[in-house]
C-alpha cells in the first residue's frame, strides 16, 4: 500500500474503499499511532470556556450492567466519574434492533457525553451521534469509520502469549476458540499466527481449532489432544474453555501443567479457579474511558483517537516447561 493511500485512509477519504480504511486504522491502532492534528485541536480549544461536567451516559447494547463481562467496567467507570463530581447513568438496551426508540430517547437525557459498549455497530453509533454530544466507544465495535475508542492491545496480547510459552521451552503451541466472531479474539489469533511465524515455529495442520458461534468447549479442544504429535501447550480464549480443557486432560491421563500447559487470553472470573492468563483489566478500561470522555467534552473538535491498554500476565500454575521428548 502506498503512503498516499494510507494518508487518505487516515483522513477518512471516500476515495478509499471502506475495507481499506478499516485495515489502515486497525494497523495504526496496533502501533499506537495517533495523528499530530490532535495536539493542534487541543491548542485551538484552550481559549474556549470549559463546560462544567455533570452527567455521563453509559449505553450498554445487548446486555445490562450486571453482565459478568461488563459489570467491572461499568462499576469502575462509575467510581471514576464520581471521583471528579460527575454522575454516570446506565442505559441498558437488551435488544437494540427491536428497541431503537430507547436510543432515540437518549436525546432527552441530561448527559454531557456517552460511553457505548456491547454490540456497537455503525447504525447504533450514528443514532446516538445525532444527539450531538461526544461519544466514546469501549472495547469491540463494528464501525468502519474512525471513532474515539478505548480498548486493549489484543494483537500484541496474542504475540505476548506465544512469547511467554516459548520462553518456557514450548515449540508445539496450539490455539482454540469456541467463538471467533468477536473482533478481539480475531486479533488474538492474528497475533498468535504472527509470533509463531516470527519465531519460526510450525503451525501444524489441526493446531488451530476455531468456531464462529458459541460451541461446546470440548467439541473445540478435544481434537487437539488427538493429534500426533500432540501440542505441548494450548492457548484458549476464555476461562471456561481453559477449565474444561484441564478437566478433560485429567480424564485422559494428562497432567496439567506437567504433560500439557493451558493458558487463556481474556478475563479472569475471581469466583472460579484461576488459569494462567494474559488478562484484560476491564476495570482499568472503565476508568480510562471516563477520563477520555472528559477530554472529549472539554475538546469536542478533537479528531478520533484510539487508546489501547496492555494486558497483564497472571500466572496460576497451569503452564510449565514441556517434558523432554
MARVEX-328242 format. One record per residue (C-alpha): residue number from 0; x, y, z; residue in three letters. Coordinates in nm, 4 decimals. Layout:
seq, px, py, pz, type
NUM, X, Y, Z, ALA
...
//
This chain:
seq, px, py, pz, type
0, 0.0000, 0.0000, 0.0000, UNK
1, 0.1347, 0.3428, -0.0930, UNK
2, 0.1905, 0.6272, 0.1540, UNK
3, -0.0635, 0.8363, -0.0354, UNK
4, -0.3308, 0.5683, 0.0062, UNK
5, -0.2563, 0.5312, 0.3789, UNK
6, -0.2697, 0.9087, 0.4260, UNK
7, -0.6074, 0.9351, 0.2533, UNK
8, -0.7411, 0.6417, 0.4568, UNK
9, -0.6387, 0.8070, 0.7846, UNK
10, -0.8291, 1.1195, 0.6774, UNK
11, -1.1385, 0.9028, 0.6103, UNK
12, -1.1377, 0.9972, 0.2418, UNK
13, -1.4304, 0.8493, 0.0442, UNK
14, -1.1816, 0.7915, -0.2390, UNK
15, -1.0501, 0.4921, -0.0427, UNK
16, -1.2622, 0.1786, -0.0054, UNK
17, -1.4163, 0.1280, 0.3401, UNK
18, -1.2401, -0.2080, 0.3872, UNK
19, -0.9029, -0.0487, 0.3082, UNK
20, -0.9686, 0.2378, 0.5511, UNK
21, -1.0597, -0.0087, 0.8243, UNK
22, -0.7426, -0.2111, 0.7593, UNK
23, -0.5269, 0.1029, 0.7879, UNK
24, -0.6971, 0.2167, 1.1108, UNK
25, -0.6542, -0.1245, 1.2726, UNK
26, -0.2870, -0.1349, 1.1721, UNK
27, -0.2199, 0.2125, 1.3150, UNK
28, -0.4056, 0.1184, 1.6345, UNK
29, -0.1746, -0.1798, 1.6809, UNK
30, 0.1224, 0.0566, 1.6522, UNK
31, -0.0270, 0.3055, 1.8987, UNK
32, -0.0452, 0.5742, 1.6279, UNK
33, -0.2319, 0.8990, 1.6881, UNK
34, -0.2414, 1.1828, 1.4380, UNK
35, -0.0469, 1.5023, 1.5099, UNK
36, -0.3593, 1.7084, 1.4426, UNK
37, -0.4904, 1.6018, 1.7822, UNK
38, -0.2488, 1.8357, 1.9570, UNK
39, -0.3445, 2.1186, 1.7223, UNK
40, -0.7105, 2.0689, 1.8076, UNK
41, -0.6298, 2.0884, 2.1778, UNK
42, -0.4366, 2.4132, 2.1331, UNK
43, -0.7294, 2.5661, 1.9443, UNK
44, -0.9692, 2.4587, 2.2165, UNK
45, -0.7696, 2.6034, 2.5064, UNK
46, -0.9133, 2.9502, 2.4537, UNK
47, -1.2717, 2.8214, 2.4713, UNK
48, -1.4532, 2.8192, 2.8085, UNK
49, -1.4544, 2.4739, 2.9691, UNK
50, -1.8042, 2.3376, 3.0310, UNK
51, -1.8975, 2.2140, 3.3751, UNK
52, -1.9445, 1.8388, 3.3533, UNK
53, -2.2385, 1.6902, 3.5384, UNK
54, -2.3631, 1.3652, 3.3880, UNK
55, -2.2359, 1.0901, 3.1607, UNK
56, -2.4435, 0.8175, 2.9990, UNK
57, -2.3228, 0.4559, 2.9810, UNK
58, -2.5142, 0.2964, 2.6922, UNK
59, -2.4894, -0.0825, 2.7049, UNK
60, -2.6137, -0.2551, 2.3903, UNK
61, -2.7251, -0.6176, 2.4142, UNK
62, -2.6729, -0.6602, 2.7898, UNK
63, -2.7181, -0.4891, 3.1252, UNK
64, -2.4735, -0.3612, 3.3858, UNK
65, -2.4929, -0.6877, 3.5862, UNK
66, -2.3467, -0.8938, 3.2999, UNK
67, -2.0261, -1.0529, 3.4260, UNK
68, -1.8246, -0.9195, 3.1309, UNK
69, -1.9451, -0.5602, 3.1542, UNK
70, -2.0041, -0.5213, 3.5300, UNK
71, -1.6401, -0.4450, 3.6281, UNK
72, -1.6113, -0.1866, 3.3501, UNK
73, -1.9322, -0.0075, 3.4485, UNK
74, -1.8531, -0.0053, 3.8210, UNK
75, -1.5009, 0.1284, 3.7651, UNK
76, -1.6347, 0.3927, 3.5265, UNK
77, -1.8964, 0.4994, 3.7818, UNK
78, -1.6340, 0.5355, 4.0553, UNK
79, -1.4081, 0.7394, 3.8277, UNK
80, -1.6979, 0.9679, 3.7335, UNK
81, -1.7912, 1.0180, 4.0998, UNK
82, -1.4313, 1.0992, 4.1881, UNK
83, -1.4489, 1.4123, 3.9749, UNK
84, -1.8044, 1.5095, 4.0617, UNK
85, -1.9988, 1.3528, 3.7743, UNK
86, -2.2828, 1.1022, 3.7779, UNK
87, -2.2789, 0.8005, 3.5462, UNK
88, -2.6216, 0.6762, 3.4394, UNK
89, -2.6556, 0.3334, 3.2794, UNK
90, -2.8890, 0.2890, 2.9819, UNK
91, -2.9104, -0.0875, 2.9153, UNK
92, -3.0745, -0.1744, 2.5834, UNK
93, -3.1079, -0.5520, 2.5808, UNK
94, -3.2298, -0.5823, 2.2210, UNK
95, -3.1232, -0.2695, 2.0321, UNK
96, -3.2567, -0.3977, 1.6989, UNK
97, -3.6083, -0.4192, 1.8469, UNK
98, -3.5764, -0.1134, 2.0712, UNK
99, -3.4476, 0.1674, 1.8517, UNK
100, -3.6784, 0.4070, 2.0399, UNK
101, -3.4619, 0.3783, 2.3512, UNK
102, -3.1627, 0.5093, 2.1562, UNK
103, -3.3677, 0.7965, 2.0197, UNK
104, -3.4872, 0.8855, 2.3709, UNK
105, -3.1262, 0.9441, 2.4804, UNK
106, -3.1730, 1.2877, 2.3267, UNK
107, -3.3847, 1.3851, 2.6285, UNK
108, -3.1193, 1.2793, 2.8785, UNK
109, -2.9015, 1.5372, 3.0535, UNK
110, -2.5797, 1.3525, 2.9736, UNK
111, -2.2858, 1.5676, 2.8634, UNK
112, -2.1425, 1.2714, 2.6728, UNK
113, -2.1938, 0.8999, 2.6161, UNK
114, -1.9932, 0.5799, 2.6587, UNK
115, -2.1043, 0.2998, 2.4240, UNK
116, -2.0262, -0.0648, 2.4964, UNK
117, -2.1528, -0.4036, 2.3823, UNK
118, -2.2953, -0.4808, 2.0395, UNK
119, -2.1958, -0.1447, 1.8909, UNK
120, -2.2303, -0.1106, 1.5151, UNK
121, -2.2392, 0.1847, 1.2772, UNK
122, -2.6191, 0.2134, 1.2768, UNK
123, -2.6478, 0.2436, 1.6556, UNK
124, -2.3452, 0.4724, 1.6768, UNK
125, -2.4908, 0.7089, 1.4181, UNK
126, -2.8246, 0.7251, 1.6014, UNK
127, -2.6514, 0.8343, 1.9227, UNK
128, -2.4208, 1.0688, 1.7303, UNK
129, -2.7256, 1.2610, 1.6011, UNK
130, -2.7786, 1.3847, 1.9564, UNK
131, -2.4703, 1.5990, 1.9065, UNK
132, -2.2777, 1.5085, 2.2227, UNK
133, -1.9334, 1.3453, 2.2467, UNK
134, -1.9237, 0.9654, 2.2219, UNK
135, -1.6538, 0.7200, 2.3220, UNK
136, -1.6780, 0.3505, 2.2307, UNK
137, -1.5435, 0.0973, 2.4824, UNK
138, -1.3949, -0.2278, 2.3542, UNK
139, -1.5031, -0.4119, 2.0396, UNK
140, -1.7200, -0.2443, 1.7794, UNK
141, -1.8307, -0.2888, 1.4181, UNK
142, -1.7897, 0.0682, 1.2962, UNK
143, -1.5985, 0.1299, 0.9734, UNK
144, -1.5217, 0.4993, 1.0199, UNK
145, -1.2697, 0.6198, 1.2816, UNK
146, -1.4250, 0.6803, 1.6245, UNK
147, -1.2977, 0.7605, 1.9716, UNK
148, -1.2313, 0.4234, 2.1275, UNK
149, -1.0666, 0.2684, 2.4335, UNK
150, -0.9681, -0.0963, 2.4039, UNK
151, -0.6854, -0.3426, 2.4516, UNK
152, -0.3722, -0.4282, 2.2568, UNK
153, -0.5287, -0.7559, 2.1511, UNK
154, -0.2929, -0.8293, 1.8634, UNK
155, 0.0090, -0.7818, 2.0916, UNK
156, -0.1570, -0.9994, 2.3560, UNK
157, -0.1650, -1.2881, 2.1092, UNK
158, 0.2027, -1.2372, 2.0365, UNK
159, 0.2970, -1.1994, 2.4052, UNK
160, 0.1207, -1.5241, 2.4932, UNK
161, 0.3257, -1.7163, 2.2371, UNK
162, 0.6456, -1.5468, 2.3591, UNK
163, 0.5710, -1.6485, 2.7184, UNK
164, 0.5179, -2.0141, 2.6265, UNK
165, 0.8229, -2.0086, 2.4003, UNK
166, 1.0384, -1.8824, 2.6904, UNK
167, 0.9197, -2.1815, 2.8927, UNK
168, 1.0523, -2.4046, 2.6149, UNK
169, 0.7364, -2.4846, 2.4187, UNK
170, 0.7624, -2.5300, 2.0429, UNK
171, 0.4302, -2.7058, 1.9728, UNK
172, 0.1744, -2.4397, 2.0621, UNK
173, -0.1909, -2.4671, 1.9541, UNK
174, -0.4786, -2.2177, 1.9565, UNK
175, -0.8502, -2.2821, 2.0164, UNK
176, -1.1575, -2.0587, 2.0377, UNK
177, -1.5174, -2.1680, 2.0794, UNK
178, -1.6450, -1.8443, 1.9207, UNK
179, -1.4180, -1.6397, 1.6946, UNK
180, -1.6895, -1.3930, 1.5922, UNK
181, -1.5565, -1.1339, 1.8385, UNK
182, -1.3063, -0.8906, 1.6925, UNK
183, -1.0687, -0.9107, 1.9913, UNK
184, -1.0446, -1.2886, 1.9557, UNK
185, -0.9661, -1.2496, 1.5870, UNK
186, -0.6845, -1.0138, 1.6864, UNK
187, -0.5554, -1.2674, 1.9405, UNK
188, -0.5436, -1.5315, 1.6667, UNK
189, -0.3648, -1.2939, 1.4273, UNK
190, -0.1073, -1.2155, 1.6960, UNK
191, -0.0596, -1.5867, 1.7680, UNK
192, -0.0037, -1.6639, 1.3998, UNK
193, 0.2348, -1.3713, 1.3506, UNK
194, 0.4513, -1.4562, 1.6520, UNK
195, 0.4634, -1.8264, 1.5647, UNK
196, 0.5890, -1.7193, 1.2210, UNK
197, 0.8381, -1.4712, 1.3726, UNK
198, 0.9805, -1.7416, 1.5999, UNK
199, 0.9844, -1.9898, 1.3102, UNK
200, 0.7579, -2.2270, 1.4963, UNK
201, 0.5395, -2.4510, 1.2820, UNK
202, 0.1597, -2.4363, 1.2968, UNK
203, 0.0812, -2.7920, 1.2022, UNK
204, -0.2456, -2.8969, 1.0428, UNK
205, -0.5212, -2.9035, 1.3041, UNK
206, -0.3349, -2.6924, 1.5609, UNK
207, -0.5808, -2.4051, 1.5176, UNK
208, -0.9328, -2.5056, 1.6210, UNK
209, -1.1956, -2.2325, 1.5992, UNK
210, -1.5710, -2.1911, 1.5508, UNK
211, -1.7724, -1.8839, 1.4504, UNK
212, -2.0552, -1.9181, 1.7002, UNK
213, -2.0832, -2.0363, 2.0587, UNK
214, -1.9837, -2.4028, 2.0612, UNK
215, -1.9433, -2.6576, 2.3439, UNK
216, -1.5873, -2.6170, 2.4650, UNK
217, -1.4870, -2.9815, 2.4432, UNK
218, -1.6025, -3.0029, 2.0822, UNK
219, -1.3338, -2.7472, 2.0007, UNK
220, -1.0431, -2.8582, 2.2211, UNK
221, -1.0738, -3.2390, 2.2135, UNK
222, -0.9348, -3.2716, 1.8577, UNK
223, -0.6111, -3.1072, 1.9758, UNK
224, -0.5441, -3.3902, 2.2203, UNK
225, -0.5932, -3.6488, 1.9459, UNK
226, -0.3199, -3.5036, 1.7228, UNK
227, 0.0161, -3.6733, 1.6754, UNK
228, 0.2459, -3.5157, 1.7604, UNK
229, 0.0292, -3.3566, 2.0232, UNK
230, 0.0779, -2.9883, 2.1147, UNK
231, 0.2596, -2.9304, 2.4417, UNK
232, 0.0693, -2.6069, 2.5127, UNK
233, -0.2786, -2.4850, 2.4176, UNK
234, -0.3997, -2.1243, 2.4159, UNK
235, -0.7756, -2.0740, 2.4608, UNK
236, -0.9914, -1.7628, 2.4631, UNK
237, -1.1985, -1.7885, 2.7817, UNK
238, -1.1667, -1.9134, 3.1365, UNK
239, -1.4482, -2.1620, 3.0776, UNK
240, -1.2619, -2.3155, 2.7848, UNK
241, -0.9452, -2.3375, 2.9922, UNK
242, -1.1139, -2.5070, 3.2879, UNK
243, -1.2978, -2.7561, 3.0663, UNK
244, -0.9727, -2.8354, 2.8851, UNK
245, -0.7929, -2.9000, 3.2150, UNK
246, -1.0695, -3.1354, 3.3316, UNK
247, -1.0621, -3.3229, 3.0004, UNK
248, -0.6826, -3.3527, 3.0103, UNK
249, -0.7034, -3.5181, 3.3507, UNK
250, -0.9786, -3.7514, 3.2305, UNK
251, -0.7474, -3.8877, 2.9589, UNK
252, -0.4461, -3.9187, 3.1897, UNK
253, -0.2668, -3.5912, 3.1069, UNK
254, -0.1354, -3.3825, 3.3939, UNK
255, -0.1555, -3.0041, 3.3840, UNK
256, 0.0990, -2.8498, 3.3606, UNK
257, 0.3443, -3.1439, 3.3588, UNK
258, 0.2084, -3.3018, 3.0390, UNK
259, 0.0081, -3.0123, 2.8974, UNK
260, 0.0276, -2.6379, 2.9556, UNK
261, -0.3015, -2.4483, 2.9379, UNK
262, -0.3188, -2.0703, 2.9013, UNK
263, -0.6016, -1.8293, 2.8317, UNK
264, -0.6265, -1.4777, 2.6939, UNK
265, -0.9108, -1.2689, 2.8321, UNK
266, -1.0915, -1.2072, 3.1599, UNK
267, -1.0483, -1.3977, 3.4854, UNK
268, -1.3633, -1.4600, 3.6890, UNK
269, -1.2456, -1.4421, 4.0503, UNK
270, -1.5249, -1.6797, 4.1595, UNK
271, -1.3746, -1.9646, 3.9526, UNK
272, -1.0397, -2.1474, 3.9723, UNK
273, -0.7632, -1.9467, 3.8090, UNK
274, -0.5827, -2.0380, 3.4876, UNK
275, -0.2557, -1.8815, 3.3725, UNK
276, -0.3783, -1.5867, 3.1724, UNK
277, -0.2866, -1.2855, 2.9635, UNK
278, -0.5532, -1.0846, 3.1432, UNK
279, -0.7641, -0.7848, 3.0456, UNK
280, -0.8157, -0.5311, 3.3252, UNK
281, -1.1749, -0.4364, 3.2440, UNK
282, -1.1860, -0.2049, 3.5440, UNK
283, -0.8991, -0.0025, 3.4046, UNK
284, -1.0895, 0.0078, 3.0767, UNK
285, -1.3788, 0.1854, 3.2512, UNK
286, -1.1566, 0.4310, 3.4361, UNK
287, -0.9629, 0.5327, 3.1241, UNK
288, -1.2861, 0.5606, 2.9231, UNK
289, -1.4313, 0.8185, 3.1638, UNK
290, -1.1079, 1.0188, 3.1633, UNK
291, -1.1072, 1.0219, 2.7821, UNK
292, -1.4748, 1.1242, 2.7706, UNK
293, -1.3966, 1.4207, 2.9965, UNK
294, -1.1303, 1.5269, 2.7464, UNK
295, -1.3764, 1.4923, 2.4578, UNK
296, -1.6408, 1.7049, 2.6282, UNK
297, -1.3796, 1.9723, 2.7013, UNK
298, -1.2314, 1.9496, 2.3482, UNK
299, -1.5154, 1.8365, 2.1208, UNK
300, -1.3260, 1.9124, 1.7986, UNK
301, -1.0533, 1.6526, 1.8514, UNK
302, -1.0017, 1.4029, 1.5719, UNK
303, -1.0960, 1.0436, 1.6678, UNK
304, -0.8338, 0.8664, 1.8754, UNK
305, -0.7948, 0.5033, 1.9777, UNK
306, -0.6419, 0.4404, 2.3212, UNK
307, -0.5111, 0.0857, 2.3706, UNK
308, -0.4279, -0.0747, 2.7068, UNK
309, -0.1834, -0.3590, 2.7697, UNK
310, -0.2919, -0.6962, 2.9026, UNK
311, -0.1185, -0.8327, 3.2139, UNK
312, 0.0332, -1.1768, 3.2667, UNK
313, -0.1326, -1.3638, 3.5567, UNK
314, 0.0450, -1.6908, 3.6438, UNK
315, -0.1649, -1.9575, 3.8137, UNK
316, 0.0381, -2.2778, 3.7806, UNK
317, -0.1210, -2.4183, 3.4651, UNK
318, 0.1891, -2.3610, 3.2478, UNK
319, 0.5342, -2.5119, 3.2865, UNK
320, 0.8324, -2.6239, 3.0779, UNK
321, 0.7426, -2.9148, 2.8486, UNK
322, 0.8676, -3.2647, 2.9196, UNK
323, 1.1719, -3.3710, 2.7230, UNK
324, 1.0745, -3.5761, 2.4178, UNK
//
